[in-house]
Amino acid sequence: MPESVPGTPDWALEHYGNAHKQGFLRRKIVEIEFLGRSMFVHRGARRHFLRLERLFEARAPDYAAAVAAGELDDWSYENRNVRGSGRKSNHAFGIAIDINALANPLGTAGDMPEEVVRQWEAEGGEWGGDWDRPDPMHFETHLTPAQIRHRYRTDGTPRDWYLDQLIGG
């Protein structure tokens, strides 16, 4: 049996459920406040996205404030395919969000704060700005719900043991 690769539709289906299944939206997708916006994510990924919000607030507070005060150009759950393909988007599973889209359009370098992006990636996230066709607004989790629960408290703060690991303690 081939190993499931984090971030692929097969991996998302295995760990987050079938986005086509009746009741998926009602049972699996929850609303969070993210930089002053309502975002909809999978309940199992919620803590990881709250962590991303904390990273923006701590490492790029001016950027976070500008997103909160700016255009409503942030997106989350949408049951759709990847543009131009027959594969489910990670947005359909509730494990991807788009932030500050007007300043970070598909195919550009965008303006995401490097310190946020690199820490997100170090903590099991994926950033679309590193892809062959850059999508700098796009952030997704590559952690399973069990990994997220193990690493983060309900408010998105790292558990003490994980924080020690992150800071090299």
C-alpha positions in Angstrom: 0.0 0.0 0.0 1.6 3.3 -1.0 2.3 5.8 1.7 -0.2 8.7 1.9 1.5 12.0 1.2 0.4 15.0 3.4 -1.5 17.6 1.5 -2.8 15.3 -1.2 -6.5 14.6 -1.7 -6.0 11.0 -0.7 -4.3 12.1 2.5 -7.0 14.6 3.3 -9.7 12.1 2.7 -8.0 9.6 5.0 -7.5 12.1 7.8 -10.3 14.6 7.4 -13.1 12.7 5.8 -15.1 12.7 2.6 -16.0 16.2 1.6 -18.7 14.7 -0.7 -20.4 12.9 2.1 -23.8 14.2 3.1 -23.5 16.2 6.4 -19.7 16.9 6.0 -20.2 20.6 6.2 -22.5 20.5 9.2 -20.5 17.9 11.2 -16.9 18.8 10.3 -16.6 22.5 9.4 -16.5 25.1 12.2 -16.2 28.9 12.3 -13.2 30.6 13.8 -12.2 34.2 14.1 -8.9 34.7 12.2 -7.4 38.2 12.2 -10.8 39.8 12.7 -12.4 37.6 10.0 -14.8 34.7 10.1 -13.1 31.7 8.6 -14.5 28.2 8.2 -12.1 25.3 8.7 -12.3 21.6 9.6 -12.8 21.1 13.3 -9.7 18.9 13.4 -7.6 21.6 11.9 -9.0 24.5 14.0 -6.1 24.6 16.5 -3.5 24.7 13.8 -5.1 27.7 12.1 -5.5 29.5 15.4 -1.7 28.9 15.8 -1.2 30.6 12.4 -3.2 33.6 13.6 -1.0 33.8 16.7 2.1 33.6 14.5 0.9 36.6 12.4 0.0 38.6 15.6 3.4 37.9 17.3 5.8 38.0 14.4 4.1 40.4 12.0 1.7 42.5 14.1 1.5 45.4 11.6 0.7 42.9 8.8 -1.9 41.2 11.0 -3.5 44.6 11.8 -3.6 45.6 8.1 -5.3 42.3 7.2 -7.9 42.8 10.0 -8.6 46.4 8.8 -8.3 45.7 5.1 -10.5 44.3 2.3 -12.6 41.2 2.9 -10.3 39.1 0.7 -9.7 36.1 2.9 -11.2 32.7 2.1 -11.5 29.3 3.8 -13.8 26.4 3.3 -15.3 25.9 -0.1 -16.3 22.5 -1.5 -14.5 22.8 -4.9 -11.8 21.2 -7.1 -8.4 22.6 -7.6 -8.7 25.0 -10.5 -8.2 23.3 -13.8 -8.3 19.7 -12.4 -10.6 17.0 -11.2 -9.0 16.8 -7.8 -10.5 18.1 -4.6 -9.0 21.3 -3.3 -7.8 21.3 0.3 -10.4 24.1 0.8 -13.0 21.4 0.3 -11.7 19.5 3.3 -11.5 22.7 5.4 -7.7 22.4 5.7 -6.7 25.5 3.7 -7.2 29.2 4.0 -6.3 32.2 1.8 -5.1 35.4 3.4 -4.9 38.9 2.0 -5.6 37.7 -1.5 -5.6 41.0 -3.3 -2.0 41.6 -2.2 -1.0 38.0 -2.8 -2.5 36.9 -6.2 -1.8 33.6 -7.8 1.4 33.6 -9.8 3.1 36.4 -7.8 5.7 36.5 -5.0 3.1 38.3 -2.8 4.0 40.1 0.5 3.6 37.4 3.2 5.9 38.0 6.1 8.8 35.5 5.8 9.1 34.9 9.5 5.4 33.8 9.7 5.7 31.6 6.6 8.9 29.8 7.8 7.6 29.2 11.3 4.3 27.9 9.9 6.2 25.5 7.7 8.4 24.4 10.6 5.2 23.5 12.5 3.8 21.3 9.8 2.0 23.8 7.6 2.4 24.3 3.9 2.6 27.7 2.1 1.5 28.1 -1.5 4.1 30.8 -2.2 6.8 28.0 -2.5 5.0 26.1 -5.2 6.0 26.0 -8.9 3.1 28.3 -9.6 3.2 30.5 -6.5 0.0 31.0 -4.6 1.2 33.2 -1.8 -2.2 33.8 -0.2 -2.6 30.0 0.5 -1.9 28.3 3.8 -2.8 24.7 4.6 -2.1 22.2 7.3 -0.2 19.0 6.7 -0.8 17.7 10.1 -3.4 15.1 11.1 -6.1 16.0 13.6 -4.3 13.7 16.1 -1.0 15.5 15.6 -2.7 18.9 16.0 -4.4 17.9 19.3 -1.2 16.5 20.6 0.8 19.7 19.8 -1.6 22.5 20.5 -4.1 23.6 23.2 -7.7 24.4 22.1 -6.7 28.1 21.7 -3.8 27.3 19.3 -1.0 27.8 21.8 1.7 25.1 21.7 1.7 22.7 24.6 4.6 23.1 26.9 6.6 20.1 25.7 6.1 21.3 22.0 7.0 24.9 22.8 10.3 23.6 24.4 10.9 21.6 21.3 10.3 24.7 19.1 12.6 26.9 21.0 15.3 24.2 21.3 14.8 23.7 25.1 
